[in-house]
């Protein structure tokens, strides 16, 4: 187990892999809140997340890419998109990149398809 006093950012792929191995048992046997084991788990997760953000960044998808990905994952058709945003022409223009998504469409898609609004305005990875 890593010594809590010795924590520092993960510097190498070997340290990253060791941290992944060390954190894995916590997912199967969650430590009690407030315990040293919980503090250790939290610290490991933060170090892993920081390393991954630096070395394996996830590119932010465009709103159209997010919509297309959700459609593919859920077997939604263009007709399903039309049913949510209300216009066949707007759905076609949106999917073809001729029109940007507007606030009303973001709200509807977020509510109906459970897409985080931030993913539809390009703030977070989907």
N, C-alpha and C positions, 0 to 999 in steps of 0.2 A: 504494500500500500504506500502511495506517495505520502511523504511527510507534509502536512499542511503548511508548515513553516518554510518549506522548500519550493512552494509553488512559484512558477514563473511561466511566461508564455511558452508554448510549445515551439521549439526551434527547428525540429527535423521531422521527416516522415516517420522515422523510427519512434520518436517520442509521441507523435500523433497516434500511431498504431498501438503503442503501449497504453496510452490513455483510453483508446477505444476498448481495448481488452479489459482494462480495469473498471470501466464504467458499466460494461455489459451486465454483470451480476445484479447491479442495482435495479435494472429494469424488471428482473424476475422476482426480486425480493426488495421492495421499496423500503428504505430506511425510515425510522420514526422521525417525524418532524421535530426539529430542534436538537437532534442527536449529532454527535461528531460524524457519524456515517452520512447523515443528510447533508451536512456542511461539505463533506468530502465529495459527495455526489454532485452538489451544486457547483462546486469549484471545478470539477472535472468537465462538467457540461459546458461551463463558460469558456474554459480553455479550448475545448474541442470546437465549439462554435466560432471562436475567434480565429483559430487556425483554418477552419474550413472557409470562413468568409474571405480570408486573405489568399488561400491557395486554391480553393475550388469555388469561386464566386458563381452564383446562379444569375444568369442574365435576366433582366426584367423584360417580360414579354410585352408586346404592344397590345392594346385593348382588342384589336381584331384577332391576334394570335390567341389570346386568352379565350375569346368567344369560340373560335374554331376548335380549340383544344377541348373546351367543355362540351361542345356539340359532338365531337368525335367520341369522347369518353362516355357520353350518355346516350349515344345514338340519336341525337336530336337532328332533325332535318331543318331545311330553310323554312318550311311551314311552321315548325315549332318556334323558330326565331320570330317569324312574322306574328305569330300568336302573342308573343310577349311584347314586341315593340310596336305592333299595330299597323305596319305598312309593308307591303311586299317590295315596293320601290326602295324604301329606306333600308330594309334588310339587305337587299341586293347591293345597294350603294355602299353600305357599311362593310359587307364582306369583301367587296371588290376594291376597297380603299378609296372610293370616290367621295365618301362623306365620313367625317369624324363622328365618333359617338358623342351624344349630348347628355346632359345631366339627367333628363327624364329617362332616357334609355338606360343609363347607368343604374338609376334607382330601380327600374323595372327588372332588369337582368339580375341585379344583386338580390332583390327580394324573391323573384320567381325561381331562379336557378342557383341560389345560394352562393353567388360569386362575391368575394370581398370587393367592396366598391373601390378600394385602393388598387386592386389588380386591373380594374377597368379604366383607371386614369393613369396607369403606369407608375404607381408609387411602390408597389410591392411585387415580389415574384409570385406567380400563381401556383 
